[in-house]
Amino acid sequence: MKKLVSFFLCILVTTFAYAQNIYVCTGDNVNVRTGPGKQYPNVMHNIARPSRAQIFKGQEVEYLGVTKNGFMKVSHPDDIWQGGTGWVSAQYLRRKGAPSPGAASALERKVIGRHMLSLQWISWDYFGTCNITKEADGRLRCVGEQLSKEHPGDYLKLDGYVSIVDAKHLIFDGDISIRVYHLNDGEPYTRSGQYDFVSTQNRKYWRAQNLEIIDACDYVDIYFK
C-alpha cells in the first residue's frame, strides 16, 4: 500500500512540476530563435517545406529552466522545431495559470524595453542603449552601454537588475562601469551595489543619485521610452 501511495505521489509531483514549466505566449508572431538574442536566426520547422518558427498569442510552450539575456529556452509540445528547442523573448511569455497583467505590469511596461543611455563625460549629443527585460523569475534585467566616438576606449556600461519604486524612481542593483580618458588617470572604474535612479523636475529620464568618482559627479541617465 505504501509503495502504491508513493507511486501516485511521485506522479502528482511530476505532473505539478511539468505544469509549473508551461508558459503561454502573450504576443502575436513571436520569433523562436536559435540562441538567446535577436541576432540569432529563427529556428526552422520540422516539415517538408521548412519555414521560420513563430508562436502566437495563447500558444503554450514548455520552459526548460534556462534564461539568458532576457530570453527563455523552450520546447514545443508537438516537437515541430528543428533541434527540438528554441529561445523566445521572456517579455512575451507568462506562466500558465499566472494572473493576467494588471496595474503593476502597466508600470512595468513603462520600464521594460529599449531606452537611450548617456554619461555626460561621453556625450549628450548621441546616446547608448539600455535594455530592460523581464526574466522568468520576474526580475527586471538591465544591461546597457554607451561608447565614445571621440575617444575610442571610453565607455559607460550597466549590468544588473532594477526594481520599480514608482514611475519616477528605480533602484538599480549591479555594476556601473566607466572609463573616461581624463578621469581616474584614464583607468576604468566600477561601482557595485544599489543606486537610486530618480526622475526629478519633470525630466524625461531617471538619473543615478550619488554616483561620484574623485571630485567628479557622474550623470548616468536612462531615458524614458
MOGIGI-V191732 format. One record per residue. RES is the residue in one small letter. D_CENTER is the distance of its C-alpha to the mean C-alpha in whole Angstrom. Layout:
RES,D_CENTER
RES,D_CENTER
This chain:
m,49
k,46
k,45
l,44
v,42
s,40
f,40
f,39
l,36
c,35
i,34
l,33
v,30
t,29
t,29
f,27
a,24
y,24
a,24
q,21
n,19
i,20
y,17
v,18
c,17
t,16
g,16
d,19
n,19
v,16
n,16
v,16
r,16
t,17
g,15
p,11
g,10
k,12
q,15
y,16
p,19
n,19
v,21
m,24
h,26
n,29
i,32
a,35
r,33
p,30
s,27
r,24
a,22
q,20
i,19
f,20
k,20
g,22
q,22
e,21
v,19
e,19
y,16
l,17
g,16
v,13
t,9
k,8
n,6
g,4
f,7
m,10
k,14
v,16
s,20
h,22
p,25
d,28
d,27
i,27
w,24
q,26
g,25
g,24
t,20
g,17
w,13
v,12
s,8
a,7
q,8
y,11
l,12
r,14
r,16
k,20
g,22
a,19
p,20
s,19
p,17
g,20
a,20
a,17
s,15
a,16
l,16
e,12
r,12
k,14
v,11
i,8
g,8
r,10
h,12
m,15
l,16
s,19
l,21
q,25
w,27
i,25
s,25
w,25
d,26
y,23
f,20
g,17
t,13
c,10
n,7
i,5
t,2
k,5
e,6
a,9
d,11
g,10
r,8
l,6
r,4
c,6
v,8
g,11
e,14
q,18
l,21
s,24
k,27
e,30
h,29
p,27
g,26
d,25
y,21
l,18
k,15
l,13
d,11
g,10
y,9
v,10
s,12
i,14
v,18
d,19
a,18
k,20
h,18
l,15
i,15
f,13
d,14
g,14
d,15
i,17
s,19
i,21
r,24
v,27
y,30
h,33
l,31
n,31
d,34
g,31
e,29
p,25
y,24
t,21
r,21
s,19
g,19
q,18
y,18
d,19
f,18
v,20
s,21
t,25
q,28
n,26
r,24
k,21
y,19
w,18
r,20
a,20
q,23
n,25
l,24
e,27
i,28
i,32
d,33
a,31
c,28
d,25
y,23
v,19
d,18
i,15
y,17
f,16
k,15
